[in-house]
């Protein structure tokens, strides 16, 4: 399999994120599951949560309702995250192009980013990638050469979002073990970055952006069932996020390893990086990667214990939180290792603070 690196670098002008409502801890989550699905399912949820190491998350939905409309819509989350990225930017720039990526859009058509552009009164072009956890990586494959080759462009806004909790019916007919894992593991939110042309400095630079996959011949580890042209019917009444947990467990580590090998092939070593920011799949990730890579656990960025798996929003949200945390020092490099279970994609980049 071939990995592709975008040629060039871009400057990170600003970043922002938005998480809906107050955090929902496991006690609240289990109470909602027990109310809707019974004590047995709530006990199963407790076991799942221990394995995943996720203690709280943010939802757009009511946690004690069967089916729930969103309190904050996908476009609203995206707009707030983009405005936060603009506020964070010290270099005020016109957004020339908007790129969105998500698996849970406001509407299938027009794309989610169309509603974002409309509500922002963005008059420039936009595009959307229907992609999960490595949507950020493919967005960079588009944005970097655009900024590299068009000197008239001031900035590109990228926003990843998920409101996957809306796809759950908290009922004993809908929730099985597979869906219980999804409900405990996933969270809602949006993360955005504002990118400008490379200014030749080493401050706030994104470089070495890559994307690859190992998915040929493998069944999807995560997919949305129903609503597509191959199967327009939704047998359960809702499109369902299906999750082949065992297959993801077998393949998941390989995606991080492939990303790391790709970076080491560029001449980097693990010692070059002050922090490693992996896709936030579970709350035990720091310990697991620390042992596997033989690096101190405090160098692994972990937000999943507090936010859950944010899918397409995860990397941008965690990068924003790291930037705002005060932990980074001038010259620190961050290695981003993205992984997506849909058809086993890997992607990432180097961020130089």
Number of C-alpha atoms within 10 A of each C-alpha: 9 9 14 15 20 19 13 17 24 25 24 23 24 25 29 29 29 23 23 22 15 11 16 18 15 17 12 14 20 24 16 19 27 20 16 20 20 15 14 10 19 21 13 16 22 16 11 18 22 12 13 20 19 25 22 24 28 24 26 25 24 16 20 17 16 18 17 17 13 15 13 17 17 28 22 18 26 30 23 19 28 29 20 20 25 23 15 18 18 9 12 13 16 16 20 16 20 24 22 27 28 29 24 23 23 20 12 12 8 11 19 25 28 22 19 24 19 11 12 13 9 16 12 11 12 19 15 21 19 15 20 26 28 30 31 32 26 19 22 26 18 12 24 24 16 16 22 16 11 10 9 9 17 18 25 24 25 31 33 38 34 31 29 25 24 18 18 22 20 23 17 14 9 17 19 13 13 13 18 20 20 21 21 24 25 24 29 31 32 32 34 34 30 28 29 26 26 20 12 10 8 14 16 22 22 24 21 18 26 24 25 23 20 17 16 10 7 12 14 18 22 19 17 16 18 18 15 12 7 8 10 11 14 13 12 12 10 17 17 20 17 16 19 15 14 10 15 19 12 10 16 19 14 16 22 23 16 21 26 21 13 22 23 12 10 9 7 14 12 15 9 11 18 18 24 23 23 23 30 26 25 23 24 17 22 24 15 14 19 16 12 11 12 10 17 13 18 13 16 21 21 24 26 28 21 19 29 27 28 33 30 31 32 33 30 24 28 24 22 19 18 18 17 13 9 8 11 16 11 10 14 16 21 24 24 26 26 26 33 25 26 22 18 23 24 28 31 32 24 21 25 22 17
